[in-house]
Amino acid sequence: MEIKRELNQSGVGVVIRDNNGAVLVSCSEKLHQAYKLDEVEALAALKAASLARELGFRNVILEGDSLCLIKALKSAEDSFSPTGLLVDNVKRFASSFERWMYSHVKRNGNSVAHSLAKNVIRIPYSQV
């Protein structure tokens, strides 16, 4: 995830891997607004869920480096945080998969997605 306030842009990066960790799909998406950090994290999770469903994946483990987001996604309760509607949308996507899990990883474990998000600011369009 990348936020460029001076350009009023944010970027998200998503990586979908197989069971062995090999990259199946990657996506960079430019957002034409400088969102807050937690909002960009939630938007990245929503993009990952949307992309996984669009491509027909049935079993998904969503990894993220925001512990607050992962806890909110794992919670059975509705989220009343500022990102609550985004969290609830990710949960709705999750219900359409055969198997859906969440996993918290440290930021360095998410380096490919962060690189994708950082580079999307330099290109005119999103890429898959």
KOLFI-360313 format. One line per field, with one value per residue: residue in three letters; x, y, z of N, C-alpha, C in turn. Coordinates in nm, 3 decimals. Example, Ala and Ser with C-alpha at 12.3 -4.5 7.8 and 13.67 -1.06 7.14 Angstrom:
residues 2
residu <- ALA | SER
n.xx <- 1.319 | 1.285
n.yy <- -0.569 | -0.225
n.zz <- 0.780 | 0.708
ca.xx <- 1.230 | 1.367
ca.yy <- -0.450 | -0.106
ca.zz <- 0.780 | 0.714
c.xx <- 1.320 | 1.290
c.yy <- -0.330 | 0.003
c.zz <- 0.780 | 0.787
//
This chain:
residues 128
residu <- MET | GLU | ILE | LYS | ARG | GLU | LEU | ASN | GLN | SER | GLY | VAL | GLY | VAL | VAL | ILE | ARG | ASP | ASN | ASN | GLY | ALA | VAL | LEU | VAL | SER | CYS | SER | GLU | LYS | LEU | HIS | GLN | ALA | TYR | LYS | LEU | ASP | GLU | VAL | GLU | ALA | LEU | ALA | ALA | LEU | LYS | ALA | ALA | SER | LEU | ALA | ARG | GLU | LEU | GLY | PHE | ARG | ASN | VAL | ILE | LEU | GLU | GLY | ASP | SER | LEU | CYS | LEU | ILE | LYS | ALA | LEU | LYS | SER | ALA | GLU | ASP | SER | PHE | SER | PRO | THR | GLY | LEU | LEU | VAL | ASP | ASN | VAL | LYS | ARG | PHE | ALA | SER | SER | PHE | GLU | ARG | TRP | MET | TYR | SER | HIS | VAL | LYS | ARG | ASN | GLY | ASN | SER | VAL | ALA | HIS | SER | LEU | ALA | LYS | ASN | VAL | ILE | ARG | ILE | PRO | TYR | SER | GLN | VAL
n.xx <- 0.083 | 0.043 | 0.060 | 0.022 | 0.004 | 0.055 | -0.005 | -0.262 | -0.331 | -0.354 | -0.226 | -0.280 | -0.159 | -0.189 | -0.138 | -0.184 | -0.131 | -0.033 | -0.066 | 0.198 | 0.326 | 0.389 | 0.347 | 0.036 | -0.132 | -0.098 | -0.174 | -0.199 | -0.342 | -0.447 | -0.566 | -0.764 | -0.743 | -0.612 | -0.622 | -0.672 | -0.441 | -0.552 | -0.781 | -0.681 | -0.560 | -0.789 | -0.922 | -0.741 | -0.771 | -1.035 | -1.008 | -0.846 | -1.023 | -1.230 | -1.093 | -1.005 | -1.250 | -1.351 | -1.169 | -1.226 | -1.128 | -1.154 | -1.066 | -0.920 | -0.666 | -0.641 | -0.389 | -0.248 | -0.078 | -0.179 | -0.269 | -0.494 | -0.689 | -0.701 | -0.794 | -1.046 | -1.164 | -1.174 | -1.351 | -1.675 | -1.856 | -2.024 | -1.844 | -1.782 | -1.603 | -1.427 | -1.368 | -1.556 | -1.767 | -1.622 | -1.484 | -1.701 | -1.791 | -1.577 | -1.608 | -1.856 | -1.786 | -1.616 | -1.791 | -1.878 | -1.696 | -1.555 | -1.365 | -1.224 | -0.981 | -0.806 | -0.492 | -0.238 | 0.054 | 0.392 | 0.513 | 0.738 | 0.689 | 0.506 | 0.612 | 0.612 | 0.351 | 0.353 | 0.550 | 0.426 | 0.212 | 0.347 | 0.467 | 0.248 | 0.168 | 0.324 | 0.235 | -0.016 | -0.258 | -0.440 | -0.309 | -0.320
n.yy <- -0.114 | 0.224 | 0.569 | 0.883 | 1.184 | 1.440 | 1.407 | 1.334 | 1.059 | 0.704 | 0.370 | 0.023 | -0.307 | -0.641 | -0.985 | -1.308 | -1.630 | -1.977 | -2.294 | -2.357 | -2.120 | -1.994 | -1.729 | -1.664 | -1.465 | -1.115 | -0.783 | -0.436 | -0.144 | 0.181 | 0.438 | 0.717 | 0.905 | 1.022 | 0.815 | 0.725 | 0.530 | 0.290 | 0.269 | 0.222 | -0.025 | -0.182 | -0.147 | -0.277 | -0.541 | -0.581 | -0.558 | -0.783 | -0.990 | -0.950 | -0.986 | -1.252 | -1.388 | -1.314 | -1.445 | -1.705 | -1.853 | -2.078 | -2.145 | -1.955 | -1.776 | -1.489 | -1.266 | -1.016 | -0.721 | -0.558 | -0.577 | -0.489 | -0.477 | -0.748 | -0.866 | -0.740 | -0.846 | -1.115 | -1.116 | -1.197 | -1.006 | -0.708 | -0.442 | -0.130 | 0.060 | 0.333 | 0.216 | 0.025 | -0.045 | -0.125 | -0.344 | -0.509 | -0.556 | -0.709 | -0.935 | -1.024 | -1.099 | -1.308 | -1.503 | -1.626 | -1.812 | -2.145 | -2.206 | -1.983 | -1.793 | -1.589 | -1.431 | -1.292 | -1.126 | -1.018 | -0.696 | -0.719 | -0.965 | -0.917 | -0.795 | -0.805 | -0.731 | -0.473 | -0.352 | -0.360 | -0.187 | 0.050 | 0.107 | 0.150 | 0.410 | 0.541 | 0.470 | 0.503 | 0.354 | 0.089 | -0.244 | -0.591
n.zz <- 0.000 | -0.072 | -0.014 | -0.144 | -0.055 | -0.162 | -0.429 | -0.415 | -0.421 | -0.382 | -0.359 | -0.413 | -0.370 | -0.471 | -0.424 | -0.539 | -0.446 | -0.495 | -0.318 | -0.273 | -0.258 | -0.494 | -0.724 | -0.864 | -0.962 | -0.986 | -0.884 | -0.933 | -0.820 | -0.880 | -0.677 | -0.683 | -0.472 | -0.166 | 0.066 | 0.417 | 0.612 | 0.731 | 0.579 | 0.321 | 0.360 | 0.410 | 0.165 | -0.001 | 0.088 | 0.013 | -0.266 | -0.313 | -0.240 | -0.424 | -0.669 | -0.641 | -0.638 | -0.890 | -1.056 | -1.005 | -0.789 | -0.516 | -0.263 | -0.020 | 0.147 | 0.310 | 0.349 | 0.552 | 0.670 | 0.862 | 1.177 | 1.317 | 1.114 | 1.033 | 1.271 | 1.285 | 1.055 | 1.121 | 1.328 | 1.447 | 1.491 | 1.373 | 1.226 | 1.364 | 1.314 | 1.147 | 0.903 | 0.880 | 0.695 | 0.470 | 0.577 | 0.637 | 0.374 | 0.271 | 0.431 | 0.336 | 0.073 | 0.144 | 0.235 | 0.005 | -0.077 | -0.077 | 0.116 | 0.338 | 0.488 | 0.730 | 0.775 | 0.968 | 0.876 | 0.914 | 0.811 | 0.637 | 0.527 | 0.339 | 0.121 | -0.164 | -0.242 | -0.135 | -0.292 | -0.543 | -0.494 | -0.445 | -0.690 | -0.858 | -0.845 | -1.025 | -1.278 | -1.539 | -1.519 | -1.356 | -1.310 | -1.394
ca.xx <- 0.000 | 0.120 | -0.023 | 0.092 | -0.087 | 0.079 | -0.068 | -0.397 | -0.343 | -0.312 | -0.211 | -0.285 | -0.100 | -0.247 | -0.071 | -0.253 | -0.033 | -0.084 | -0.030 | 0.344 | 0.378 | 0.415 | 0.252 | -0.057 | -0.182 | -0.068 | -0.255 | -0.171 | -0.456 | -0.433 | -0.685 | -0.751 | -0.765 | -0.514 | -0.697 | -0.599 | -0.371 | -0.643 | -0.873 | -0.610 | -0.546 | -0.920 | -0.946 | -0.657 | -0.837 | -1.154 | -0.959 | -0.802 | -1.142 | -1.298 | -1.011 | -1.008 | -1.381 | -1.358 | -1.086 | -1.280 | -1.062 | -1.253 | -1.003 | -0.838 | -0.614 | -0.609 | -0.281 | -0.232 | 0.013 | -0.250 | -0.329 | -0.629 | -0.778 | -0.719 | -0.882 | -1.181 | -1.216 | -1.199 | -1.457 | -1.812 | -1.934 | -2.016 | -1.741 | -1.831 | -1.488 | -1.443 | -1.358 | -1.650 | -1.839 | -1.526 | -1.463 | -1.822 | -1.792 | -1.482 | -1.673 | -1.960 | -1.714 | -1.563 | -1.897 | -1.904 | -1.588 | -1.563 | -1.277 | -1.169 | -0.912 | -0.727 | -0.362 | -0.157 | 0.197 | 0.468 | 0.523 | 0.837 | 0.629 | 0.412 | 0.694 | 0.574 | 0.231 | 0.391 | 0.622 | 0.324 | 0.138 | 0.437 | 0.490 | 0.125 | 0.160 | 0.401 | 0.175 | -0.145 | -0.373 | -0.420 | -0.261 | -0.332
ca.yy <- 0.000 | 0.347 | 0.689 | 1.003 | 1.294 | 1.554 | 1.374 | 1.289 | 0.922 | 0.588 | 0.251 | -0.107 | -0.420 | -0.769 | -1.102 | -1.434 | -1.738 | -2.113 | -2.357 | -2.362 | -1.983 | -1.940 | -1.624 | -1.696 | -1.338 | -0.995 | -0.669 | -0.302 | -0.057 | 0.321 | 0.498 | 0.861 | 0.978 | 0.987 | 0.761 | 0.698 | 0.402 | 0.177 | 0.259 | 0.159 | -0.167 | -0.245 | -0.149 | -0.383 | -0.668 | -0.589 | -0.585 | -0.923 | -1.075 | -0.932 | -1.048 | -1.398 | -1.437 | -1.294 | -1.545 | -1.838 | -1.925 | -2.126 | -2.153 | -1.835 | -1.726 | -1.348 | -1.223 | -0.872 | -0.681 | -0.475 | -0.665 | -0.437 | -0.519 | -0.894 | -0.892 | -0.697 | -0.941 | -1.242 | -1.097 | -1.227 | -0.883 | -0.602 | -0.344 | 0.007 | 0.147 | 0.413 | 0.129 | -0.085 | -0.088 | -0.199 | -0.472 | -0.590 | -0.599 | -0.820 | -1.052 | -1.073 | -1.172 | -1.430 | -1.604 | -1.691 | -1.907 | -2.272 | -2.193 | -1.847 | -1.772 | -1.467 | -1.452 | -1.172 | -1.141 | -0.895 | -0.614 | -0.772 | -1.082 | -0.865 | -0.702 | -0.803 | -0.648 | -0.334 | -0.304 | -0.337 | -0.065 | 0.166 | 0.133 | 0.186 | 0.556 | 0.589 | 0.428 | 0.570 | 0.270 | -0.032 | -0.357 | -0.727
ca.zz <- 0.000 | -0.087 | -0.007 | -0.188 | -0.024 | -0.252 | -0.557 | -0.383 | -0.474 | -0.304 | -0.442 | -0.345 | -0.440 | -0.431 | -0.479 | -0.515 | -0.457 | -0.479 | -0.189 | -0.259 | -0.251 | -0.627 | -0.762 | -0.972 | -1.014 | -0.907 | -0.927 | -0.880 | -0.849 | -0.839 | -0.620 | -0.705 | -0.348 | -0.063 | 0.180 | 0.540 | 0.611 | 0.755 | 0.465 | 0.209 | 0.396 | 0.389 | 0.021 | -0.058 | 0.121 | -0.072 | -0.402 | -0.316 | -0.238 | -0.553 | -0.774 | -0.621 | -0.683 | -1.035 | -1.123 | -0.978 | -0.680 | -0.419 | -0.132 | -0.009 | 0.274 | 0.293 | 0.437 | 0.562 | 0.777 | 0.959 | 1.277 | 1.346 | 1.006 | 1.039 | 1.385 | 1.248 | 0.957 | 1.189 | 1.427 | 1.404 | 1.513 | 1.273 | 1.258 | 1.371 | 1.295 | 1.025 | 0.785 | 0.904 | 0.575 | 0.387 | 0.645 | 0.616 | 0.234 | 0.258 | 0.495 | 0.244 | -0.031 | 0.204 | 0.249 | -0.123 | -0.104 | -0.005 | 0.233 | 0.346 | 0.616 | 0.742 | 0.839 | 0.988 | 0.847 | 0.937 | 0.691 | 0.542 | 0.463 | 0.241 | 0.043 | -0.306 | -0.252 | -0.110 | -0.411 | -0.646 | -0.458 | -0.457 | -0.832 | -0.929 | -0.847 | -1.143 | -1.404 | -1.555 | -1.496 | -1.278 | -1.390 | -1.340
c.xx <- 0.089 | 0.022 | 0.064 | -0.004 | -0.071 | 0.017 | -0.216 | -0.425 | -0.299 | -0.295 | -0.220 | -0.220 | -0.157 | -0.169 | -0.152 | -0.154 | -0.102 | -0.036 | 0.120 | 0.408 | 0.411 | 0.307 | 0.168 | -0.104 | -0.131 | -0.146 | -0.206 | -0.289 | -0.431 | -0.568 | -0.668 | -0.800 | -0.660 | -0.591 | -0.609 | -0.542 | -0.466 | -0.744 | -0.806 | -0.591 | -0.677 | -0.955 | -0.862 | -0.719 | -0.960 | -1.115 | -0.916 | -0.921 | -1.215 | -1.224 | -1.015 | -1.141 | -1.395 | -1.281 | -1.125 | -1.208 | -1.166 | -1.198 | -0.902 | -0.791 | -0.572 | -0.504 | -0.274 | -0.141 | -0.051 | -0.323 | -0.471 | -0.728 | -0.804 | -0.811 | -1.026 | -1.244 | -1.250 | -1.318 | -1.594 | -1.902 | -1.922 | -1.912 | -1.802 | -1.716 | -1.511 | -1.435 | -1.459 | -1.723 | -1.748 | -1.502 | -1.583 | -1.833 | -1.695 | -1.544 | -1.781 | -1.896 | -1.669 | -1.667 | -1.926 | -1.796 | -1.609 | -1.483 | -1.214 | -1.108 | -0.836 | -0.598 | -0.289 | -0.011 | 0.266 | 0.488 | 0.624 | 0.789 | 0.533 | 0.484 | 0.656 | 0.451 | 0.264 | 0.465 | 0.525 | 0.249 | 0.222 | 0.456 | 0.366 | 0.109 | 0.226 | 0.337 | 0.035 | -0.268 | -0.338 | -0.377 | -0.285 | -0.233
c.yy <- 0.123 | 0.464 | 0.808 | 1.121 | 1.411 | 1.532 | 1.338 | 1.151 | 0.821 | 0.473 | 0.126 | -0.211 | -0.549 | -0.880 | -1.225 | -1.545 | -1.874 | -2.168 | -2.362 | -2.223 | -1.922 | -1.838 | -1.670 | -1.568 | -1.227 | -0.879 | -0.543 | -0.215 | 0.082 | 0.372 | 0.649 | 0.942 | 0.931 | 0.943 | 0.750 | 0.556 | 0.283 | 0.159 | 0.190 | 0.010 | -0.241 | -0.252 | -0.255 | -0.520 | -0.688 | -0.620 | -0.732 | -1.017 | -1.070 | -1.003 | -1.201 | -1.457 | -1.427 | -1.401 | -1.688 | -1.918 | -1.962 | -2.130 | -2.040 | -1.815 | -1.582 | -1.310 | -1.071 | -0.837 | -0.586 | -0.568 | -0.620 | -0.483 | -0.669 | -0.930 | -0.854 | -0.795 | -1.075 | -1.235 | -1.131 | -1.104 | -0.790 | -0.501 | -0.204 | 0.107 | 0.233 | 0.330 | 0.014 | -0.135 | -0.167 | -0.338 | -0.564 | -0.638 | -0.714 | -0.947 | -1.110 | -1.151 | -1.308 | -1.540 | -1.677 | -1.793 | -2.036 | -2.265 | -2.055 | -1.831 | -1.640 | -1.498 | -1.319 | -1.206 | -1.009 | -0.824 | -0.668 | -0.900 | -1.044 | -0.774 | -0.695 | -0.715 | -0.501 | -0.274 | -0.274 | -0.207 | 0.060 | 0.205 | 0.179 | 0.338 | 0.612 | 0.554 | 0.488 | 0.487 | 0.155 | -0.146 | -0.488 | -0.811
c.zz <- 0.000 | -0.083 | -0.044 | -0.170 | -0.122 | -0.389 | -0.541 | -0.443 | -0.369 | -0.401 | -0.358 | -0.434 | -0.383 | -0.500 | -0.441 | -0.546 | -0.447 | -0.344 | -0.166 | -0.253 | -0.385 | -0.664 | -0.881 | -1.041 | -0.923 | -0.966 | -0.857 | -0.917 | -0.793 | -0.791 | -0.628 | -0.585 | -0.249 | 0.062 | 0.303 | 0.532 | 0.630 | 0.643 | 0.346 | 0.236 | 0.370 | 0.241 | -0.049 | -0.031 | 0.034 | -0.217 | -0.414 | -0.321 | -0.371 | -0.666 | -0.762 | -0.669 | -0.834 | -1.111 | -1.089 | -0.871 | -0.576 | -0.277 | -0.120 | 0.134 | 0.248 | 0.397 | 0.437 | 0.677 | 0.878 | 1.057 | 1.311 | 1.240 | 1.013 | 1.156 | 1.352 | 1.150 | 1.021 | 1.285 | 1.367 | 1.417 | 1.393 | 1.320 | 1.256 | 1.364 | 1.171 | 0.897 | 0.791 | 0.781 | 0.481 | 0.446 | 0.622 | 0.471 | 0.211 | 0.317 | 0.404 | 0.128 | 0.024 | 0.213 | 0.118 | -0.162 | -0.026 | 0.124 | 0.229 | 0.485 | 0.612 | 0.815 | 0.849 | 0.959 | 0.879 | 0.805 | 0.591 | 0.474 | 0.352 | 0.141 | -0.105 | -0.326 | -0.229 | -0.229 | -0.525 | -0.619 | -0.477 | -0.604 | -0.907 | -0.936 | -0.973 | -1.277 | -1.415 | -1.515 | -1.403 | -1.369 | -1.317 | -1.416
//
